[in-house]
Amino acid sequence: MAMFIRVDIDEAVQRDPALCRQLVEVCPVDIFALEESGRVTTVEPNLDECTLCALCWEAAPEGQVNVVRLYRE
């Protein structure tokens, strides 16, 4: 289980195969993966590698991918 972040993926993302593929491609630490069904999912062991680079936020329409910090600064 991730200790630092949780990634929420809106259902609207799942209806856009190109966006699903783009999320997998843009993430430098392989947080996203495509399921056989074509849906995008998160790779649980990689979540704590997130650098908060914002590439996934920039790839998806506003609010469709959210990285939730599970810690306080």
DSSP file (Angstrom, degrees, kcal/mol; ACC not computed):
  #  RESIDUE AA STRUCTURE BP1 BP2  ACC     N-H-->O    O-->H-N    N-H-->O    O-->H-N    TCO  KAPPA ALPHA  PHI   PSI    X-CA   Y-CA   Z-CA
    1    1 A M              0   0    0      0, 0.0     2,-0.1     0, 0.0    43,-0.0   0.000 360.0 360.0 360.0 137.8    0.0    0.0    0.0
    2    2 A A        -     0   0    0      1,-0.1    42,-0.0     3,-0.1    44,-0.0  -0.363 360.0-168.6 -67.0 141.9    1.2    3.5   -0.9
    3    3 A M  S    S+     0   0    0     -2,-0.1    -1,-0.1     3,-0.0     3,-0.1   0.712  79.7  32.4-100.3 -26.2    2.4    5.6    2.0
    4    4 A F  S    S+     0   0    0      1,-0.2    66,-3.4    65,-0.1    67,-0.4   0.807 117.2  14.4-107.8 -35.9    2.7    9.0    0.3
    5    5 A I  E     -A   69   0A   0     64,-0.3     2,-0.4    65,-0.2    -1,-0.2  -0.924  46.2-155.1-139.9 163.7    0.1    9.4   -2.4
    6    6 A R  E     -A   68   0A   0     62,-1.9    62,-3.5    -2,-0.3     2,-0.6  -0.989  18.3-145.1-132.3 140.0   -3.0    8.0   -3.9
    7    7 A V  E     -A   67   0A   0     -2,-0.4     2,-0.5    60,-0.2    60,-0.2  -0.936   9.5-161.0-110.2 122.2   -3.9    8.5   -7.6
    8    8 A D  E     -A   66   0A   0     58,-3.1    58,-2.6    -2,-0.6     2,-0.5  -0.892   3.8-164.4-102.3 126.6   -7.6    8.9   -8.4
    9    9 A I  E     -A   65   0A   0     -2,-0.5    56,-0.2    56,-0.2    55,-0.1  -0.953  17.6-131.6-114.7 119.0   -8.6    8.3  -12.0
   10   10 A D    >>  -     0   0    0     54,-3.0     3,-1.3    -2,-0.5     4,-0.8  -0.327  19.3-119.5 -67.1 148.6  -12.0    9.6  -13.1
   11   11 A E  H 3> S+     0   0    0      1,-0.3     4,-0.7     2,-0.2     3,-0.4   0.779 110.5  69.6 -60.3 -27.5  -14.2    7.2  -15.1
   12   12 A A  H >4 S+     0   0    0      1,-0.2     3,-0.7     2,-0.2    -1,-0.3   0.839  92.8  58.2 -60.2 -33.1  -14.1    9.7  -18.0
   13   13 A V  H X4 S+     0   0    0     -3,-1.3     3,-1.9     1,-0.2     7,-0.3   0.898  98.8  58.9 -62.0 -40.3  -10.5    8.8  -18.5
   14   14 A Q  H 3< S+     0   0    0     -4,-0.8    -1,-0.2    -3,-0.4    -2,-0.2   0.725  99.1  58.2 -65.1 -21.6  -11.4    5.1  -19.0
   15   15 A R  T << S+     0   0    0     -4,-0.7    -1,-0.3    -3,-0.7    -2,-0.2   0.414  96.4  70.1 -86.7   1.8  -13.7    6.0  -22.0
   16   16 A D    <>  -     0   0    0     -3,-1.9     4,-2.3     1,-0.1     3,-0.4  -0.830  59.8-175.3-122.9  91.4  -10.7    7.6  -23.8
   17   17 A P  H  > S+     0   0    0      0, 0.0     4,-2.2     0, 0.0     5,-0.2   0.843  85.5  54.6 -56.7 -35.5   -8.2    4.9  -25.0
   18   18 A A  H  > S+     0   0    0      1,-0.2     4,-2.3     2,-0.2     5,-0.1   0.906 109.0  47.5 -66.3 -40.1   -5.8    7.5  -26.3
   19   19 A L  H  > S+     0   0    0     -3,-0.4     4,-2.4     2,-0.2    -1,-0.2   0.895 108.9  54.6 -67.5 -39.7   -5.7    9.3  -22.9
   20   20 A C  H  X S+     0   0    0     -4,-2.3     4,-1.5    -7,-0.3    -2,-0.2   0.940 111.7  44.5 -57.3 -47.6   -5.2    6.0  -21.1
   21   21 A R  H  X S+     0   0    0     -4,-2.2     4,-2.1     1,-0.2    -2,-0.2   0.895 110.8  54.9 -64.1 -40.1   -2.2    5.3  -23.4
   22   22 A Q  H  X S+     0   0    0     -4,-2.3     4,-2.6     1,-0.2     5,-0.2   0.889 104.1  53.8 -63.5 -39.5   -0.9    8.8  -22.9
   23   23 A L  H  X S+     0   0    0     -4,-2.4     4,-1.3     1,-0.2     9,-0.3   0.910 109.4  48.5 -61.1 -41.1   -0.9    8.5  -19.1
   24   24 A V  H  < S+     0   0    0     -4,-1.5    -1,-0.2     1,-0.2    -2,-0.2   0.908 114.5  46.7 -63.3 -41.2    1.2    5.4  -19.3
   25   25 A E  H  < S+     0   0    0     -4,-2.1    -2,-0.2     1,-0.2    -1,-0.2   0.865 111.4  48.4 -71.1 -37.8    3.6    7.1  -21.7
   26   26 A V  H  < S+     0   0    0     -4,-2.6    -1,-0.2    -5,-0.1    -2,-0.2   0.750  85.0  96.4 -80.4 -22.6    4.1   10.4  -19.8
   27   27 A C    ><  -     0   0    0     -4,-1.3     3,-1.0    -5,-0.2     5,-0.1  -0.549  56.8-161.6 -75.4 118.6    4.8    9.0  -16.4
   28   28 A P  T 3  S+     0   0    0      0, 0.0    -1,-0.2     0, 0.0    -4,-0.0   0.642  89.4  45.2 -73.7 -13.2    8.5    8.8  -15.8
   29   29 A V  T 3  S-     0   0    0     18,-0.0    20,-0.1    17,-0.0    21,-0.1   0.144 110.5-114.0-118.8  19.7    8.2    6.4  -12.8
   30   30 A D    <   +     0   0    0     -3,-1.0    16,-0.2    -6,-0.2    13,-0.1   0.874  61.1 149.2  55.4  47.5    5.6    4.0  -14.4
   31   31 A I        +     0   0    0     -8,-0.2    12,-2.9    15,-0.1     2,-0.3   0.794  60.1  60.8 -76.4 -28.7    2.7    4.7  -12.0
   32   32 A F  E     +B   42   0B   0     -9,-0.3     2,-0.3    10,-0.2    10,-0.2  -0.759  60.6 174.4-105.0 147.0    0.2    3.9  -14.8
   33   33 A A  E     -B   41   0B   0      8,-2.3     8,-2.8    -2,-0.3     2,-0.4  -0.987  29.4-118.4-144.7 151.8   -0.3    0.7  -16.7
   34   34 A L  E     -B   40   0B   0     -2,-0.3     6,-0.2     6,-0.2     2,-0.1  -0.777  24.0-142.8 -91.5 133.7   -2.8   -0.5  -19.2
   35   35 A E    >   -     0   0    0      4,-3.3     3,-2.1    -2,-0.4     6,-0.0  -0.461  33.0-102.0 -82.0 165.2   -5.0   -3.5  -18.4
   36   36 A E  T 3  S+     0   0    0      1,-0.3    -1,-0.1    -2,-0.1    -2,-0.0   0.820 123.9  61.0 -57.1 -30.5   -5.9   -6.0  -21.0
   37   37 A S  T 3  S-     0   0    0      2,-0.1    -1,-0.3     1,-0.1     3,-0.1   0.605 120.4-109.7 -72.1 -11.6   -9.3   -4.3  -21.3
   38   38 A G  S <  S+     0   0    0     -3,-2.1    -2,-0.1     1,-0.4     2,-0.1   0.312  77.2 131.3  96.0  -7.3   -7.6   -1.1  -22.3
   39   39 A R        -     0   0    0     -5,-0.1    -4,-3.3     1,-0.1    -1,-0.4  -0.442  57.3-122.4 -74.5 152.5   -8.4    0.6  -19.0
   40   40 A V  E     +B   34   0B   0     -6,-0.2     2,-0.3    -2,-0.1    -6,-0.2  -0.775  34.5 173.8 -96.0 142.3   -5.6    2.5  -17.2
   41   41 A T  E     -B   33   0B   0     -8,-2.8    -8,-2.3    -2,-0.4     2,-0.3  -0.857  30.8-103.6-136.2 170.8   -4.8    1.5  -13.7
   42   42 A T  E     -B   32   0B   0     -2,-0.3     2,-0.9   -10,-0.2   -10,-0.2  -0.746  22.5-129.1 -98.9 151.0   -2.1    2.4  -11.1
   43   43 A V    >>  -     0   0    0    -12,-2.9     3,-1.9    -2,-0.3     4,-0.7  -0.854  20.8-154.1 -98.2 101.0    0.9    0.2  -10.3
   44   44 A E  G >4 S+     0   0    0     -2,-0.9     3,-1.2     1,-0.3     4,-0.4   0.831  88.3  53.0 -49.4 -47.3    0.7    0.1   -6.5
   45   45 A P  G 34 S+     0   0    0      0, 0.0    -1,-0.3     0, 0.0     3,-0.3   0.745 109.7  51.4 -64.7 -19.4    4.4   -0.6   -5.8
   46   46 A N  G X4 S+     0   0    0     -3,-1.9     3,-2.1     1,-0.2     4,-0.3   0.579  82.7  90.0 -92.1  -9.5    5.4    2.5   -7.9
   47   47 A L  G X< S+     0   0    0     -3,-1.2     3,-1.7    -4,-0.7    -1,-0.2   0.868  82.6  56.2 -57.8 -38.5    3.1    5.0   -6.3
   48   48 A D  G 3  S+     0   0    0     -4,-0.4    -1,-0.3     1,-0.3    -2,-0.1   0.514  96.3  67.0 -74.6  -1.5    5.7    6.1   -3.7
   49   49 A E  G <  S+     0   0    0     -3,-2.1    -1,-0.3   -20,-0.1    -2,-0.2   0.503  72.0 126.7 -90.2  -5.6    8.1    6.9   -6.6
   50   50 A C    <   -     0   0    0     -3,-1.7    -3,-0.0    -4,-0.3   -23,-0.0  -0.260  42.4-168.2 -57.4 133.6    5.9    9.8   -7.7
   51   51 A T        -     0   0    0      0, 0.0    -1,-0.1     0, 0.0    -3,-0.0   0.305  40.3-118.6-103.5   6.0    7.8   13.0   -8.0
   52   52 A L        +     0   0    0      1,-0.1    -2,-0.1     2,-0.0    15,-0.0   0.889  58.2 156.6  55.6  41.7    4.7   15.2   -8.4
   53   53 A C        -     0   0    0      1,-0.1    -1,-0.1     4,-0.0    -3,-0.0   0.669  46.3-135.6 -72.6 -17.5    6.0   16.2  -11.8
   54   54 A A     >  +     0   0    0      1,-0.1     4,-2.3     3,-0.0     5,-0.2   0.489  66.6 125.9  77.0   6.0    2.4   17.0  -12.9
   55   55 A L  H  > S+     0   0    0      1,-0.2     4,-1.6     2,-0.2     5,-0.1   0.872  75.2  49.1 -64.4 -35.0    2.8   15.4  -16.3
   56   56 A C  H  > S+     0   0    0      2,-0.2     4,-1.7     1,-0.2    -1,-0.2   0.884 110.1  51.0 -70.7 -37.1   -0.3   13.3  -15.7
   57   57 A W  H  4 S+     0   0    0      1,-0.2    -2,-0.2     2,-0.2    -1,-0.2   0.898 111.8  47.8 -63.9 -39.7   -2.3   16.3  -14.6
   58   58 A E  H  < S+     0   0    0     -4,-2.3    -1,-0.2     1,-0.2    -2,-0.2   0.820 110.2  52.3 -71.1 -31.2   -1.3   18.1  -17.8
   59   59 A A  H  < S+     0   0    0     -4,-1.6    -1,-0.2    -5,-0.2    -2,-0.2   0.844 106.6  58.1 -73.5 -34.4   -2.2   15.1  -20.0
   60   60 A A  S  < S-     0   0    0     -4,-1.7     3,-0.2    -5,-0.1     5,-0.1  -0.673  97.2 -96.0 -99.6 150.0   -5.7   14.8  -18.7
   61   61 A P    >   -     0   0    0      0, 0.0     3,-2.3     0, 0.0     4,-0.4  -0.286  67.8 -68.6 -57.2 151.1   -8.5   17.3  -18.7
   62   62 A E  T 3  S+     0   0    0      1,-0.3     4,-0.1     2,-0.1    -4,-0.1  -0.103 119.8   8.5 -49.7 128.9   -8.7   19.2  -15.4
   63   63 A G  T 3  S+     0   0    0      2,-0.3    -1,-0.3    -3,-0.2     3,-0.1   0.357  97.6 102.8  85.7  -5.0   -9.9   17.0  -12.5
   64   64 A Q  S <  S+     0   0    0     -3,-2.3   -54,-3.0     1,-0.2     2,-0.4   0.714  87.4  33.7 -86.5 -19.3   -9.7   13.7  -14.3
   65   65 A V  E    S-A    9   0A   0     -4,-0.4     2,-0.4   -56,-0.2    -2,-0.3  -0.981  74.4-179.1-132.1 122.4   -6.5   12.6  -12.7
   66   66 A N  E     -A    8   0A   0    -58,-2.6   -58,-3.1    -2,-0.4     2,-0.7  -0.981  18.2-154.7-126.2 129.9   -5.8   13.6   -9.1
   67   67 A V  E     -A    7   0A   0     -2,-0.4     2,-0.6   -60,-0.2   -60,-0.2  -0.912  17.6-159.6-100.8 116.3   -2.8   12.9   -7.0
   68   68 A V  E     -A    6   0A   0    -62,-3.5   -62,-1.9    -2,-0.7     2,-0.4  -0.859  11.2-136.6-102.5 121.0   -3.8   13.0   -3.4
   69   69 A R  E     -A    5   0A   0     -2,-0.6   -64,-0.3   -64,-0.2   -65,-0.1  -0.614  10.6-164.2 -76.6 130.2   -1.0   13.5   -0.9
   70   70 A L        +     0   0    0    -66,-3.4     2,-0.3    -2,-0.4   -65,-0.2   0.150  68.5  61.4-100.3  17.5   -1.4   11.2    2.1
   71   71 A Y  S    S-     0   0    0    -67,-0.4     2,-0.4     0, 0.0    -2,-0.1  -0.883  79.7-116.6-136.6 166.0    1.0   13.2    4.3
   72   72 A R              0   0    0     -2,-0.3    -2,-0.1     1,-0.1     0, 0.0  -0.853 360.0 360.0-106.6 144.5    1.3   16.7    5.7
   73   73 A E              0   0    0     -2,-0.4    -1,-0.1     0, 0.0     0, 0.0   0.440 360.0 360.0 -87.4 360.0    4.1   19.0    4.7
